Amino acid sequence: MIENSLNYLRNGDDWVKTLLIGGVLGLLGVLIVPTFIVYGYLMRVLRATMRGEERVPEFDDWGDMTVDGLKAFVITLVYGIVPAILGTVFIGFGVLTLFTGGSTDSGILAGLGTAGVLFGVLLTLVLSLVAAYFIPAALANYGETGRIGSGFAFGELRPVLTSTKYLTAWAYAIAIAIGASVLVGIVSITGVGAIVAPFVSFYVGVAAAYIFGTTWGELHPVQLRDDAPGQQPAV
């Protein structure tokens, strides 16, 4: 699976062009809209692979792709907000208690503050990991139906999330991401890491989309319409 995912993009006729476009969009990600376009392309890869299509998607129909990517970004953002909010609450409480304890020379308050900060950090890490596990399945379900609400249809997601096949796919994707991070770290020594990173990130994103799309198709037989995402229901 890992080898196939890493070779997937290179199986396209214009894979160099696709990689260059994806990398440049990554470099321009600070402008926000390019990020939506990249998300839209990755959604195309998800849909194509879950249907078992061999043809690698191209960058075209930019408007539809941007809207599709925006919806995917919203789903990802919602999952990411929960750990951030809860972590901020507990860490903020801990820091406030620490300051209060320091001003009153109270060892108990200082201890509670430290515990609050540590708990907040741990909670954020755990929930972020859970969110990272849920997000690919949520995007795949959205990719199948075209409805944002499907990204949060936990009854539909549960059989996939609890399957060994999905867990294995997630582990593969994490392994590829870690390998890519090591590669970028090594390249950064030469001083061009900031330029190379978006291209590596895009390549890895495509590989991950291949893994999850293929896995979703195996676990959840897909019958997708040929409609453009922009013509499908939004919610």
N, CA and C of each residue as an Amber inpcrd file, in Angstrom:
protein
   705
   0.8280000  -1.2120000   0.0000000   0.0000000   0.0000000   0.0000000
   0.8640000   1.2640000   0.0000000   1.9170000   1.2740000   0.8360000
   2.7830000   2.4540000   0.9110000   3.4710000   2.7080000  -0.4250000
   4.0010000   1.6410000  -1.0240000   4.6940000   1.8050000  -2.3060000
   3.7430000   2.3090000  -3.3800000   2.5380000   1.7300000  -3.4320000
   1.5560000   2.1530000  -4.4320000   1.1540000   3.6150000  -4.2350000
   1.0130000   4.0080000  -2.9740000   0.6030000   5.3900000  -2.6970000
   1.6860000   6.3860000  -3.1120000   2.9410000   6.0160000  -2.8890000
   4.0410000   6.9100000  -3.2500000   4.2600000   6.9720000  -4.7610000
   3.8320000   5.9280000  -5.4600000   3.9740000   5.9070000  -6.9200000
   2.7570000   6.4940000  -7.6280000   1.6600000   6.6960000  -6.8860000
   0.3880000   7.0820000  -7.5010000   0.5030000   8.3480000  -8.3380000
   1.0080000   9.4180000  -7.7620000   1.0780000  10.6870000  -8.4910000
   1.9430000  10.5500000  -9.7320000   3.0260000   9.8010000  -9.6320000
   3.9530000   9.6560000 -10.7580000   3.3670000   8.8140000 -11.8890000
   2.2380000   8.1660000 -11.6290000   1.5680000   7.4080000 -12.6920000
   0.7760000   8.3180000 -13.6250000   0.6140000   9.5720000 -13.2370000
  -0.1030000  10.5180000 -14.0860000   0.7450000  10.9760000 -15.2590000
   0.1020000  11.2960000 -16.3620000   0.8250000  11.7190000 -17.5670000
   1.5850000  13.0210000 -17.3390000   0.9830000  13.9410000 -16.5970000
   1.6060000  15.2450000 -16.3490000   1.9200000  15.4080000 -14.8640000
   2.5070000  14.3670000 -14.2710000   2.6940000  14.3910000 -12.8250000
   3.6480000  15.5010000 -12.3750000   4.6460000  15.8110000 -13.1900000
   5.5750000  16.8820000 -12.8130000   4.8290000  18.2170000 -12.7620000
   3.9850000  18.4580000 -13.7640000   3.1880000  19.6840000 -13.7950000
   2.2590000  19.7450000 -12.5810000   1.6210000  18.6140000 -12.2710000
   0.7160000  18.5640000 -11.1220000   1.4630000  18.8460000  -9.8270000
   2.6440000  18.2470000  -9.6860000   3.4540000  18.4650000  -8.4860000
   3.8860000  19.9240000  -8.3710000   4.2810000  20.5070000  -9.4900000
   4.7080000  21.9090000  -9.4730000   3.5560000  22.8320000  -9.0750000
   2.3770000  22.5730000  -9.6410000   1.2140000  23.3980000  -9.3030000
   0.8870000  23.2550000  -7.8190000   0.8440000  22.0040000  -7.3470000
   0.5310000  21.7670000  -5.9390000   1.5460000  22.3990000  -5.0080000
   2.8290000  22.3110000  -5.3620000   3.8710000  22.9000000  -4.5330000
   3.8100000  24.4100000  -4.4990000   3.5870000  25.0170000  -5.6560000
   3.4890000  26.4810000  -5.7230000   2.2760000  26.9690000  -4.9300000
   1.1660000  26.2450000  -5.0390000  -0.0170000  26.6090000  -4.2520000
   0.2860000  26.5150000  -2.7620000   1.0920000  25.5160000  -2.3930000
   1.5000000  25.3910000  -0.9980000   2.3410000  26.5720000  -0.5460000
   3.2260000  27.0220000  -1.4160000   4.0460000  28.1960000  -1.1010000
   3.1830000  29.4390000  -0.9060000   2.0600000  29.4840000  -1.6300000
   1.1560000  30.6380000  -1.5620000   0.0340000  30.4240000  -0.5530000
   0.1590000  29.3720000   0.2560000  -0.9020000  29.0050000   1.1950000
  -1.3010000  30.1060000   2.1550000  -0.3810000  31.0260000   2.4330000
  -0.6810000  32.1250000   3.3440000  -1.8130000  32.9940000   2.8060000
  -2.0610000  32.9120000   1.5080000  -3.1430000  33.6870000   0.8880000
  -4.4970000  33.0000000   1.0470000  -4.5390000  31.8720000   1.7130000
  -5.7380000  31.1140000   2.0740000  -6.3700000  30.3820000   0.8910000
  -6.7620000  31.1130000  -0.1540000  -7.4480000  30.4860000  -1.2940000
  -6.6260000  29.3520000  -1.9070000  -5.3080000  29.5010000  -2.0980000
  -4.5230000  28.3800000  -2.6260000  -4.6430000  27.1230000  -1.7710000
  -4.8150000  27.3040000  -0.4640000  -4.9990000  26.1490000   0.4200000
  -6.2920000  25.4270000   0.0860000  -7.3560000  26.1810000  -0.1870000
  -8.6300000  25.5710000  -0.5660000  -8.4780000  24.7720000  -1.8640000
  -7.6990000  25.3100000  -2.7930000  -7.5030000  24.6260000  -4.0750000
  -6.7880000  23.2980000  -3.8650000  -5.7690000  23.3020000  -3.0070000
  -5.0490000  22.0580000  -2.7200000  -5.9840000  21.0470000  -2.0720000
  -6.7950000  21.4960000  -1.1210000  -7.7760000  20.6080000  -0.4940000
  -8.7150000  20.0370000  -1.5540000  -9.1370000  20.8960000  -2.4840000
 -10.0320000  20.4400000  -3.5420000  -9.3950000  19.3730000  -4.4070000
  -8.1130000  19.5390000  -4.7110000  -7.4190000  18.5250000  -5.5140000
  -7.3200000  17.2140000  -4.7450000  -6.9860000  17.2840000  -3.4720000
  -6.8760000  16.0650000  -2.6720000  -8.2260000  15.3580000  -2.5640000
  -9.3130000  16.1300000  -2.5440000 -10.6440000  15.5120000  -2.5470000
 -10.8840000  14.7750000  -3.8570000 -10.3670000  15.3080000  -4.9560000
 -10.4890000  14.6090000  -6.2380000  -9.7490000  13.2750000  -6.2030000
  -8.5710000  13.2840000  -5.5770000  -7.8110000  12.0410000  -5.4540000
  -8.5800000  11.0430000  -4.5990000  -9.1680000  11.5190000  -3.4980000
  -9.9660000  10.6470000  -2.6380000 -11.1000000  10.0030000  -3.4230000
 -11.8440000  10.8130000  -4.1690000 -12.9790000  10.2900000  -4.9190000
 -12.5320000   9.3090000  -6.0030000 -11.4660000   9.6590000  -6.7030000
 -10.9920000   8.7970000  -7.7890000 -10.5360000   7.4470000  -7.2610000
  -9.8000000   7.4550000  -6.1670000  -9.2570000   6.1970000  -5.6450000
 -10.3250000   5.3580000  -4.9590000 -11.3070000   5.9820000  -4.3310000
 -12.3530000   5.1790000  -3.7040000 -13.2310000   4.5050000  -4.7610000
 -13.2450000   5.0650000  -5.9600000 -13.9730000   4.4400000  -7.0700000
 -13.1040000   3.4670000  -7.8490000 -11.8220000   3.3990000  -7.4990000
 -10.9250000   2.4790000  -8.1840000 -10.4400000   2.9800000  -9.5230000
 -10.5540000   4.2870000  -9.7670000 -10.1010000   4.8460000 -11.0380000
  -8.5730000   4.9050000 -11.0710000  -7.9900000   4.5550000 -12.1880000
  -6.5360000   4.5660000 -12.3210000  -6.0090000   5.9290000 -12.7710000
  -6.8450000   6.7060000 -13.4290000  -6.4120000   8.0090000 -13.9470000
  -6.1970000   8.9960000 -12.8050000  -5.0320000   9.6020000 -12.7850000
  -4.7030000  10.5910000 -11.7550000  -5.3860000  11.9170000 -12.0920000
  -6.1160000  12.5210000 -11.1530000  -6.8170000  13.7830000 -11.4300000
  -5.8560000  14.8990000 -11.8300000  -6.4040000  15.8880000 -12.5200000
  -5.6160000  17.0490000 -12.9310000  -6.1760000  18.3060000 -12.2640000
  -5.4120000  19.3620000 -12.3340000  -5.8910000  20.6580000 -11.8600000
  -6.6860000  21.3080000 -12.9900000  -7.9960000  21.2620000 -12.8930000
  -8.8720000  21.9360000 -13.8470000 -10.1830000  22.2640000 -13.1270000
 -11.1000000  22.9240000 -13.8200000 -12.3460000  23.3490000 -13.1740000
 -12.0410000  23.9920000 -11.8180000 -11.2070000  25.0090000 -11.8600000
 -10.6690000  25.5970000 -10.6380000 -11.7460000  26.1120000  -9.6840000
 -12.8220000  26.6320000 -10.2210000 -13.8830000  27.1590000  -9.3660000
 -14.5100000  26.0760000  -8.5140000 -14.9320000  24.9860000  -9.1700000
 -15.5360000  23.8720000  -8.4440000 -14.5460000  23.2720000  -7.4500000
 -13.2910000  23.1730000  -7.8740000 -12.2720000  22.5810000  -7.0120000
 -12.0500000  23.4420000  -5.7670000 -12.0940000  24.7510000  -5.9310000
 -11.9040000  25.6550000  -4.7940000 -13.0520000  25.5460000  -3.8040000
 -14.2740000  25.5100000  -4.3150000 -15.4460000  25.3820000  -3.4430000
 -15.4120000  24.0480000  -2.7080000 -15.0790000  22.9900000  -3.4280000
 -14.9830000  21.6640000  -2.8250000 -13.9220000  21.6570000  -1.7260000
 -12.7930000  22.2990000  -2.0140000 -11.7240000  22.3690000  -1.0270000
 -12.1060000  23.1820000   0.1930000 -12.8770000  24.2410000  -0.0150000
 -13.3430000  25.0610000   1.1000000 -14.2010000  24.2240000   2.0480000
 -15.0870000  23.4120000   1.4790000 -15.9440000  22.5570000   2.3080000
 -15.1040000  21.5410000   3.0840000 -14.1170000  20.9680000   2.4090000
 -13.2390000  20.0080000   3.0820000 -12.4480000  20.6960000   4.1900000
 -12.0200000  21.9280000   3.9320000 -11.2710000  22.6960000   4.9290000
 -12.1350000  22.9730000   6.1550000 -13.4040000  23.2840000   5.9310000
 -14.3250000  23.5560000   7.0400000 -14.4610000  22.3240000   7.9290000
 -14.6150000  21.1630000   7.3070000 -14.7250000  19.9170000   8.0750000
 -13.4720000  19.7080000   8.9190000 -12.3160000  19.8830000   8.2910000
 -11.0480000  19.7190000   9.0050000 -10.9260000  20.7210000  10.1420000
 -11.3260000  21.9590000   9.8840000 -11.2270000  23.0220000  10.8860000
 -12.0940000  22.7240000  12.1000000 -13.3080000  22.2440000  11.8660000
 -14.2180000  21.9440000  12.9750000 -13.6200000  20.8750000  13.8840000
 -13.0650000  19.8350000  13.2750000 -12.4450000  18.7800000  14.0890000
 -11.2430000  19.3240000  14.8610000 -10.5290000  20.2590000  14.2790000
  -9.3510000  20.8030000  14.9390000  -9.6670000  21.8180000  16.0220000
 -10.8230000  22.4710000  15.9180000 -11.1810000  23.5120000  16.8780000
 -11.4450000  22.9340000  18.2690000 -12.0600000  21.7670000  18.3190000
 -12.4320000  21.1780000  19.6150000 -11.2190000  20.9880000  20.5260000
 -10.1450000  20.3150000  20.0670000  -8.9600000  20.1840000  20.9360000
  -8.3740000  21.5410000  21.3170000  -8.3820000  22.4820000  20.3660000
  -7.7990000  23.7990000  20.6280000  -8.5600000  24.5340000  21.7260000
  -9.8940000  24.4930000  21.6620000 -10.7050000  25.2020000  22.6560000
 -10.5400000  24.5810000  24.0370000 -10.6930000  23.2560000  24.1190000
 -10.5850000  22.5910000  25.4190000  -9.1920000  22.7560000  26.0100000
  -8.1780000  22.6260000  25.1670000  -6.8110000  22.7920000  25.6500000
  -6.5720000  24.1940000  26.1650000  -7.0870000  25.1860000  25.4360000
  -6.9170000  26.5840000  25.8520000  -7.5880000  26.8500000  27.1930000
  -8.7700000  26.2640000  27.3900000  -9.4980000  26.4630000  28.6460000
  -8.6930000  25.9340000  29.8310000  -8.2270000  24.6920000  29.7260000
  -7.5120000  24.0860000  30.8500000  -6.1410000  24.7240000  31.0650000
  -5.4310000  25.0010000  29.9780000  -4.1160000  25.6350000  30.1170000
  -4.2700000  27.0510000  30.6740000  -5.2740000  27.7730000  30.1800000
  -5.5270000  29.1230000  30.6870000  -5.8710000  29.1090000  32.1670000
  -6.6970000  28.1350000  32.5660000  -7.0500000  28.0010000  33.9840000
  -5.8040000  27.7140000  34.8150000  -4.9460000  26.8280000  34.2890000
  -3.7290000  26.4760000  35.0130000  -2.7960000  27.6620000  35.1730000
  -2.6120000  28.4080000  34.0910000  -1.7220000  29.5750000  34.1410000
  -2.2630000  30.6240000  35.1160000  -3.5750000  30.8580000  35.0560000
  -4.1910000  31.8340000  35.9590000  -4.0130000  31.4130000  37.4140000
  -4.1930000  30.1210000  37.6660000  -4.0320000  29.6040000  39.0320000
  -2.5890000  29.7090000  39.4940000  -1.6630000  29.4710000  38.5730000
  -0.2420000  29.5990000  38.9090000   0.0900000  31.0270000  39.3380000
  -0.4070000  31.9970000  38.5880000  -0.1500000  33.3950000  38.9240000
  -0.7820000  33.7490000  40.2700000  -1.9980000  33.2260000  40.4850000
  -2.6820000  33.4950000  41.7520000  -1.9210000  32.8780000  42.9110000
  -1.4790000  31.6370000  42.6900000  -0.7260000  30.9500000  43.7360000
   0.5840000  31.6310000  44.0330000   1.2290000  32.1450000  42.9670000
   2.5090000  32.8160000  43.1580000   2.3680000  34.1020000  43.9470000
   1.2470000  34.7960000  43.7300000   1.0630000  36.0800000  44.4080000
   0.6580000  35.9090000  45.8640000   0.1260000  34.7460000  46.2140000
  -0.3290000  34.5130000  47.5890000   0.5540000  33.5220000  48.3270000
   1.6290000  33.0860000  47.6610000   2.5360000  32.1030000  48.2610000
   1.7980000  30.8280000  48.6620000   0.7930000  30.4780000  47.9050000
   0.0280000  29.2690000  48.1960000   0.5700000  28.1050000  47.3820000
   1.1230000  27.1120000  48.0780000   1.6480000  25.9390000  47.3940000
   0.5520000  25.1230000  46.7490000  -0.6240000  25.1100000  47.3780000
  -1.7440000  24.3280000  46.8380000  -2.1950000  24.9010000  45.5000000
  -2.3540000  26.2220000  45.4520000  -2.7760000  26.8560000  44.2000000
  -1.7300000  26.6680000  43.1050000  -0.4690000  26.7690000  43.4840000
   0.5960000  26.5740000  42.5000000   0.5740000  25.1490000  41.9630000
   0.3160000  24.1970000  42.8600000   0.2310000  22.7980000  42.4370000
  -0.9410000  22.5650000  41.5100000  -2.0950000  23.1670000  41.8450000
  -3.2740000  23.0450000  40.9880000  -3.0210000  23.6750000  39.6280000
  -2.3340000  24.8110000  39.6410000  -2.0300000  25.4810000  38.3780000
  -1.1410000  24.6430000  37.4910000  -0.1080000  24.0610000  38.0820000
   0.7980000  23.1970000  37.3130000   0.0550000  21.9920000  36.7600000
  -0.7930000  21.4020000  37.6110000  -1.5750000  20.2390000  37.1750000
  -2.5190000  20.6200000  36.0380000  -3.1120000  21.8270000  36.1460000
  -4.0230000  22.2790000  35.1040000  -3.3310000  22.4630000  33.7680000
  -2.1280000  23.0410000  33.8020000  -1.3650000  23.2420000  32.5650000
  -0.9850000  21.9050000  31.9480000  -0.4710000  20.9990000  32.7750000
  -0.0600000  19.6850000  32.2690000  -1.2510000  18.9120000  31.7110000
  -2.3870000  18.9860000  32.4310000  -3.5830000  18.2930000  31.9560000
  -4.0620000  18.8940000  30.6410000  -4.0150000  20.2190000  30.5460000
  -4.4370000  20.8820000  29.3150000  -3.5850000  20.4890000  28.1310000
  -2.2700000  20.4240000  28.3470000  -1.3610000  20.0240000  27.2710000
  -1.6280000  18.5850000  26.8570000  -1.7750000  17.6940000  27.8620000
  -2.0260000  16.2810000  27.5670000  -3.3600000  16.0990000  26.8530000
  -4.3880000  16.8050000  27.3260000  -5.7100000  16.7100000  26.7080000
  -5.6700000  17.1790000  25.2620000  -4.9540000  18.2670000  25.0230000
  -4.8340000  18.7890000  23.6580000  -4.1600000  17.7820000  22.7430000
  -3.0960000  17.1570000  23.2260000  -2.3760000  16.1690000  22.4220000
  -3.2600000  14.9700000  22.1020000  -3.9620000  14.4690000  23.1160000
  -4.8150000  13.2880000  22.9200000  -5.9560000  13.5970000  21.9580000
  -6.6450000  14.7140000  22.1810000  -7.7750000  15.0680000  21.3200000
  -7.3190000  15.4090000  19.9030000  -6.1370000  15.9840000  19.7750000
  -5.6000000  16.2750000  18.4400000  -5.3250000  14.9780000  17.6930000
  -4.8380000  13.9830000  18.4160000  -4.5860000  12.6770000  17.8100000
  -5.8970000  12.0280000  17.3780000  -6.9130000  12.1430000  18.2270000
  -8.2340000  11.6020000  17.8840000  -8.7940000  12.3150000  16.6580000
  -8.6610000  13.6350000  16.6250000  -9.1480000  14.4100000  15.4780000
  -8.4270000  14.0000000  14.2040000  -7.1140000  13.8130000  14.3040000
  -6.3320000  13.3990000  13.1360000  -6.7660000  12.0280000  12.6380000
  -7.2490000  11.1910000  13.5420000  -7.7340000   9.8590000  13.1620000
  -9.0970000   9.9510000  12.4750000  -9.9390000  10.8580000  12.9500000
 -11.2910000  10.9950000  12.4110000 -11.3260000  11.7100000  11.0620000
 -10.4740000  12.7100000  10.8880000 -10.5750000  13.6050000   9.7310000
 -10.5420000  12.8890000   8.3810000  -9.6120000  11.9450000   8.1230000
  -9.6120000  11.2940000   6.8010000 -10.9250000  10.5830000   6.4840000
 -11.4920000   9.9000000   7.4770000 -12.7660000   9.2120000   7.2570000
 -13.8860000  10.2200000   7.0270000 -13.8540000  11.3140000   7.7760000
 -14.8700000  12.3560000   7.6110000 -14.8200000  12.9500000   6.2090000
 -13.6170000  13.2120000   5.7150000 -13.4650000  13.7640000   4.3670000
 -13.8790000  12.7510000   3.3100000 -13.5790000  11.4850000   3.5530000
 -13.9670000  10.4480000   2.5910000 -15.4860000  10.3330000   2.5080000
 -16.1570000  10.4060000   3.6620000 -17.6140000  10.3150000   3.6530000
 -18.2200000  11.5300000   2.9640000 -17.6380000  12.7030000   3.2140000
 -18.0770000  13.9020000   2.4870000 -17.8230000  13.7310000   0.9950000
 -16.6610000  13.1730000   0.6570000 -16.3240000  12.9700000  -0.7460000
 -17.3060000  12.0650000  -1.4530000 -17.8290000  11.0920000  -0.7310000
 -18.7920000  10.1700000  -1.3400000 -20.1490000  10.8190000  -1.5480000
 -20.6150000  11.5740000  -0.5600000 -21.9760000  12.1140000  -0.6200000
 -22.0510000  13.5410000  -1.1520000 -20.9600000  14.3160000  -0.9920000
 -20.9950000  15.7160000  -1.3870000 -21.6690000  16.6060000  -0.3690000
 -22.0210000  16.0610000   0.8030000 -22.6870000  16.8350000   1.8530000
 -21.7380000  17.0370000   3.0330000 -21.5770000  18.2750000   3.4640000
 -20.6930000  18.5740000   4.5900000 -21.1240000  17.8090000   5.8350000
 -22.4280000  17.6890000   6.0380000 -22.9350000  16.9890000   7.2160000
 -22.4490000  15.5600000   7.3190000 -22.1260000  14.9500000   6.1730000
 -21.6440000  13.5680000   6.1910000 -20.3000000  13.4510000   6.9040000
 -19.5780000  14.5540000   6.9650000 -18.3060000  14.5350000   7.6720000
 -18.4670000  14.3770000   9.1720000 -19.6910000  14.5770000   9.6570000
 -19.9560000  14.4680000  11.0900000 -21.0300000  13.4240000  11.3820000
 -21.3070000  12.5680000  10.4050000 -22.2890000  11.4900000  10.5740000
 -21.5970000  10.3100000  11.2550000 -21.4560000  10.4090000  12.5680000
 -20.6500000   9.4380000  13.3010000 -21.2060000   8.0200000  13.2250000
 -22.5120000   7.8900000  13.0430000 -23.0860000   6.5630000  12.8800000
 -22.5770000   5.8860000  11.6150000 -22.3870000   6.6750000  10.5560000
 -21.8500000   6.1350000   9.3080000 -20.3430000   5.9310000   9.3920000
 -19.6820000   6.7810000  10.1490000 -18.2220000   6.7140000  10.2410000
 -17.7450000   5.6090000  11.1780000 -18.5420000   5.2660000  12.1780000
 -18.0900000   4.3420000  13.2190000 -17.5820000   3.0040000  12.6870000
 -18.3100000   2.3290000  11.7670000 -17.8070000   1.0310000  11.2850000
 -16.4380000   1.1320000  10.6210000 -16.1910000   2.2470000   9.9530000
 -14.8910000   2.4350000   9.3000000 -13.8140000   2.7460000  10.3340000
 -14.1280000   3.6560000  11.2400000 -13.1500000   4.0890000  12.2360000
 -12.7060000   2.9550000  13.1510000 -13.5850000   1.9940000  13.3810000
 -13.2640000   0.8920000  14.2900000 -12.7060000  -0.3300000  13.5700000
 -12.4710000  -0.2160000  12.2750000 -11.9560000  -1.3570000  11.5130000
 -10.4330000  -1.4020000  11.5500000  -9.9050000  -2.6070000  11.5280000
  -8.4500000  -2.7890000  11.5120000  -7.8480000  -2.2400000  10.2270000
  -8.5730000  -2.3790000   9.1350000  -8.0730000  -1.9070000   7.8370000
  -7.8680000  -0.3900000   7.8490000  -8.8060000   0.3410000   8.4360000
  -8.6610000   1.7970000   8.4950000  -7.5140000   2.1850000   9.4200000
  -7.4060000   1.4980000  10.5520000  -6.3110000   1.7770000  11.4870000
  -4.9610000   1.5590000  10.8100000  -4.8710000   0.4850000  10.0260000
  -3.6290000   0.1980000   9.3050000  -3.3350000   1.2870000   8.2790000
  -4.3740000   1.7080000   7.5560000  -4.2020000   2.7720000   6.5590000
  -3.7240000   4.0560000   7.2280000  -4.3020000   4.3670000   8.3780000
  -3.9130000   5.5750000   9.1080000  -2.4520000   5.4830000   9.5420000
  -2.0500000   4.3070000  10.0000000  -0.6560000   4.1070000  10.4140000
   0.2910000   4.2750000   9.2240000  -0.1220000   3.7690000   8.0570000
   0.6930000   3.9450000   6.8430000   0.8720000   5.4280000   6.5280000
  -0.2390000   6.1660000   6.5870000  -0.1860000   7.5980000   6.2680000
   0.7090000   8.3450000   7.2550000   0.6170000   7.9890000   8.5300000
   1.4570000   8.6260000   9.5460000   2.9250000   8.3110000   9.2890000
   3.2020000   7.0630000   8.9210000   4.5870000   6.6600000   8.6470000
   5.1670000   7.4680000   7.4850000   4.3580000   7.6600000   6.4410000
   4.8130000   8.4490000   5.2920000   5.0590000   9.8990000   5.7020000
   4.1530000  10.4370000   6.5180000   4.2980000  11.8260000   6.9690000
   5.5620000  12.0030000   7.8070000   5.8400000  11.0350000   8.6720000
   7.0470000  11.1110000   9.4990000   8.2960000  11.0400000   8.6220000
   8.2680000  10.1230000   7.6550000   9.4010000  10.0100000   6.7370000
   9.6340000  11.2950000   5.9670000   8.5360000  11.9210000   5.5320000
   8.6500000  13.1820000   4.7930000   9.2140000  14.2850000   5.6820000
   8.7950000  14.2980000   6.9430000   9.2960000  15.3130000   7.8740000
  10.7980000  15.1710000   8.0820000  11.2450000  13.9200000   8.1840000
  12.6830000  13.6700000   8.3340000  13.4280000  14.1610000   7.0950000
  12.8540000  13.8700000   5.9180000  13.4770000  14.2940000   4.6650000
  13.5960000  15.8100000   4.5890000  12.5020000  16.4910000   4.9210000
  12.5160000  17.9560000   4.8830000  13.5200000  18.5000000   5.8920000
  13.5900000  17.8480000   7.0590000  14.5460000  18.2790000   8.0680000
  15.9810000  18.1840000   7.5780000  16.2730000  17.0970000   6.8590000
  17.6210000  16.9220000   6.3160000  17.9090000  17.9680000   5.2440000
  16.9180000  18.1800000   4.3650000  17.0900000  19.1560000   3.2880000
  17.2390000  20.5670000   3.8510000  16.6020000  20.8130000   4.9900000
  16.6520000  22.1500000   5.5930000  18.0690000  22.5640000   5.9470000
  18.9400000  21.5830000   6.1290000  20.3330000  21.8920000   6.4470000
  20.9690000  22.7030000   5.3230000  20.4920000  22.4650000   4.0980000
  21.0520000  23.1700000   2.9390000  20.4840000  24.5790000   2.7970000
  19.4490000  24.8910000   3.5840000  18.8660000  26.2230000   3.5360000
  17.7000000  26.3690000   2.5810000  17.2920000  25.2740000   1.9280000
  16.1730000  25.3600000   0.9750000  14.9440000  24.6060000   1.4870000
  14.9530000  24.2600000   2.7610000  13.8460000  23.4890000   3.3240000
  12.5050000  24.1640000   3.1680000  12.4720000  25.4900000   3.3600000
  11.2110000  26.2250000   3.2750000  10.6190000  26.1750000   1.8730000
  11.4770000  26.0510000   0.8710000  11.0110000  25.9840000  -0.5150000
  10.5850000  24.5640000  -0.8730000  11.3430000  23.5920000  -0.4000000
  11.0730000  22.1910000  -0.7340000   9.8570000  21.6560000   0.0150000
   9.6580000  22.1100000   1.2540000   8.6110000  21.5680000   2.1220000
   7.2190000  21.5410000   1.4860000   6.7370000  22.6280000   0.8400000
   5.3960000  22.5880000   0.2540000   5.2410000  21.5300000  -0.8390000
   6.2980000  21.2750000  -1.5940000   6.2340000  20.2720000  -2.6550000
   6.1940000  18.8660000  -2.0550000   7.0040000  18.6530000  -1.0250000
   6.9930000  17.3560000  -0.3360000   5.6450000  17.1490000   0.3440000
   5.1300000  18.2120000   0.9740000   3.8470000  18.1310000   1.6620000
   2.7250000  17.7720000   0.6950000   2.7340000  18.3830000  -0.4880000
   1.7050000  18.0750000  -1.4810000   1.8180000  16.6250000  -1.9410000
   3.0320000  16.1840000  -2.2060000   3.2530000  14.8110000  -2.6690000
   2.7590000  13.8170000  -1.6180000   3.0840000  14.0870000  -0.3590000
   2.6500000  13.2190000   0.7350000   1.1350000  13.2770000   0.8960000
   0.5490000  14.4680000   0.7170000  -0.8980000  14.5980000   0.8040000
  -1.6110000  13.7540000  -0.2280000  -1.0780000  13.7240000  -1.4410000
  -1.6530000  12.8960000  -2.5030000  -1.5290000  11.4190000  -2.1420000
  -0.3690000  11.0310000  -1.6190000  -0.1620000   9.6360000  -1.2170000
  -1.1480000   9.2390000  -0.1240000  -1.3470000  10.1250000   0.8540000
  -2.2870000   9.8460000   1.9390000  -3.7160000   9.7550000   1.4140000
  -4.0800000  10.6550000   0.4910000  -5.4180000  10.6180000  -0.0990000
  -5.6330000   9.3100000  -0.8430000  -4.5930000   8.8310000  -1.5080000
  -4.6720000   7.5350000  -2.1930000  -4.9350000   6.4200000  -1.1830000
  -4.2040000   6.4350000  -0.0910000  -4.3540000   5.3880000   0.9280000
  -5.7690000   5.3730000   1.4920000  -6.2670000   6.5340000   1.8840000
  -7.5840000   6.5870000   2.5070000  -8.7060000   6.3870000   1.4930000
  -8.5190000   6.8800000   0.2760000  -9.5340000   6.6550000  -0.7500000
  -9.6580000   5.1880000  -1.0940000  -8.5290000   4.5270000  -1.2740000
  -8.5310000   3.0970000  -1.5800000  -9.1390000   2.2990000  -0.4370000
  -8.7600000   2.6400000   0.7850000  -9.2770000   1.9360000   1.9600000
 -10.7730000   2.1490000   2.1070000 -11.2250000   3.3830000   1.8940000
 -12.6610000   3.6710000   1.9900000 -13.4390000   2.8600000   0.9520000
 -12.9120000   2.7850000  -0.2520000 -13.5790000   2.0240000  -1.2990000
 -13.6730000   0.5470000  -0.9690000 -12.6680000   0.0110000  -0.2740000
 -12.6820000  -1.4040000   0.1050000 -13.6490000  -1.6700000   1.2560000
 -13.7340000  -0.7220000   2.1780000 -14.5960000  -0.9000000   3.3470000
 -16.0290000  -0.4570000   3.0960000 -16.1930000   0.4340000   2.1400000
 -17.4720000   1.1240000   1.9720000 -17.7420000   1.2600000   0.4830000
 -18.2190000   0.1940000  -0.1860000 -18.4260000   0.2380000  -1.6410000
 -19.1140000   1.5280000  -2.0750000 -18.5090000   2.1890000  -3.0490000
 -18.9310000   3.5420000  -3.4150000 -19.6270000   3.5810000  -4.7650000
 -20.7470000   4.2710000  -4.8060000 -21.4280000   4.5700000  -6.0600000
 -21.5610000   6.0830000  -6.1290000 -20.5990000   6.7250000  -6.7490000
 -20.6010000   8.1820000  -6.8090000 -21.2390000   8.6810000  -8.0930000
 -21.9070000   9.8130000  -7.9910000 -22.4440000  10.4580000  -9.1750000
 -21.3370000  11.1710000  -9.9080000 -21.5750000  11.4810000 -11.1580000
 -20.5840000  12.1910000 -11.9630000 -20.7530000  13.7030000 -11.8620000
 -21.6890000  14.1450000 -10.9830000 -21.9130000  15.5810000 -10.8360000
 -20.6580000  16.2520000 -10.3210000 -20.4840000  17.4900000 -10.6890000
 -19.4100000  18.2800000 -10.0830000 -19.7700000  18.5360000  -8.6390000
 -18.7820000  18.5940000  -7.7260000 -19.0590000  18.8250000  -6.3200000
 -19.9160000  20.0460000  -6.0790000 -19.7300000  21.0660000  -6.8770000
 -20.4920000  22.2830000  -6.6730000 -21.9710000  22.1110000  -6.9610000
 -22.3520000  21.0030000  -7.6590000 -23.7450000  20.7710000  -7.9830000
 -24.4080000  19.8610000  -6.9690000 -23.6260000  19.3390000  -6.0100000
 -24.1730000  18.4520000  -5.0190000 -24.6650000  19.2600000  -3.8300000
 -25.5170000  18.6520000  -2.9880000 -26.0110000  19.3690000  -1.8230000
 -24.8660000  19.8100000  -0.9330000 -24.9980000  20.9810000  -0.3470000
 -23.9190000  21.5090000   0.4920000 -23.9500000  20.9350000   1.8920000
 -25.1420000  20.5420000   2.3700000 -25.2410000  20.0410000   3.7380000
 -26.0660000  18.7710000   3.7560000
